[in-house]
Amino acid sequence: MSKKIRVGVLFGGRSGEHEVSLRSAASVIAAIDKRKYDVLPIAITKAGKWLTAAQSAKLLPGGPQPATPPGRALMIRPVPDSVEGIDVVFPLLHGTFGEDGTVQGLLELAGVAYVGAGVLGSAVGMDKDVMKRLFRERGLPTPGHAAVLRGQARVPALIRRFGFPMFVKPANLGSSVGISKAHNRKELEAALELAGRYDRKIVVEQAIDAREIECSVLGNDSPQASVPGEVIPSREFYDYQAKYSDDTSRLLIPAPLTEAQTRRVQKLAVEAFLACECSGMARVDFFLERATGRVLLNEINTIPGFTSISMYPKLWEASGLSYAALIDRLIQLALERRREKAGTRYSI
């Protein structure tokens, strides 16, 4: 019998998406093929403390707790000790300090394979301002936006440019944390203050009357796109509560699109993935404008949710790839990328 692959599932973290990360990790650990993989849960607290595997397991919400392999209760301090004996890390750190290239840089320095985008793809995918500028540079359709620094927004100028309603978002956060839809000046000022709590850079966009379409991408240099899905939010927009707490929001899988619209979404999803130099996985979000039928890129998410109700695994399941098989494929893609990188010379 071949030796099991040792997988470190990294979760928690300091961002506003800490709780979502715990749910994603619990789902992945419950579904991973235990006959093929040994799993070590590795949690980071909200204060930034790295925990041992035994301590980490206690943070997982509900369900059976994974057994810690003997002699492998890890304390992530210093870096070399954190990865001793681990073959691949599965980062499920949504948001800041996990999805933005910081942890990916740590793992690159440690020489460990990891699931998902590298340092550059993660950083670009996290920064909604840079991401959208890169989309436009590649000729990909995306709504116009403005980026302003915390405390420096010129409210009258934003109103003249975009009109109401408009969306206000932290540039570097996900799961709709800190996002508001402003319908008047008072709401805009409050939205800028809220977004500024989560990031010093804030993205402002004109609201578009559109359907919300999402598509999952899987692969490295030759990625593939899943069937698209559609989000029917229970609220005015798909905010944090609608995503994770309110069970009246609906996910239509596959999305009711024409064949041409489906192909367009899938093509743009792959192009967005390649434009940001992503690898492994990403979920790409779109607007399908009601008045014109235009498909517009909204954003890319390099560590999409892996909870039981998350769109990324559901879209692949509808495309014929089960949840457990998806996890297996992502781990194999991480190992493949590490083997490919091993051929790179860093000295002369």
QUINOR-V141972 format. One line per field, one symbol per residue. ss: DSSP state (a for helix, b for strand, c for the rest). phi: phi as a letter, one per 30 degrees, with the letter a starting at -180 (. if undefined). burial: b if it has 24 or more other C-alpha atoms within 12 Angstrom, else e. Layout:
ss: ???
phi: ???
burial: ???
This chain:
ss: ccccbbbbbbbbcccccaaaaaaaaaaaaaacccccbbbbbbbbcccccbccaaaaaaacccccccccccccccccccaaaacccccbbbbccccccccccaaaaaaaaaccbbccccaaaaaaaacaaaaaaaaaaccccbccbbbbbcccccaaaaaaaacccbbbbbcccccccccbbbccaaaaaaaaaaaaaaccbbbbbbcccbbbbbbbbbbccccbbcccbbbbcccccccaaaaacccccbbbbcccccaaaaaaaaaaaaaaaaaccccbbbbbbbbbbcccccbbbbbbbcccccccccaaaaaaaaccccaaaaaaaaaaaaaaaaaaaccccccc
phi: .ddddcccccajjcddceddddddddddddcddddcbcccdbccdddjddcdddddeddddiidcdddeeibdccdadeeddcdicdaccdbcdieiaccjddddeddddicdbdjddddedddddcdddedddedddicdbddabcbdeicdceedddddcicdbcbbddbabhidicbcccadedddddddddddcadcbcbbddcdadccbbcbbkcdbdbcdddbbccddcdbddedddbbcdcdcccbdddbdedddddddddddddedddhdaibacccbccdddcidcbdcacbdbdebddcddeddddddcjcdedddedddddddddddddddddccbb
burial: eeeebbbbbbbbbbbbbbbbbbbbbbbbbbbbbeeebbbbbbbbbeeeebbbbbbbbebbeeeeebebeeebbbbbeeeeebbbbbbbbbbbbbbbbbbbbbbbbbbbeebbbbbbbbbbbbbbbbbbbbbbbbbeeeebbbbbbbbbbbeebebeebbeebebbbbbbbbbbbbbbbbbbbeeeeebbbbbbbbbbbbbbbbbbbbbebbbbbbbbbbbbebbbbbbbbbbbeeebbbbebbbeeeebbbbbbbebeeebbebbbbbbbbbbbbbbbbbbbbbbbbbeeeeebbbbbbbbbbbbbbbbbbbbbbbbbbeeebbebbbbbbbbbbbbbeeeeeeeeee
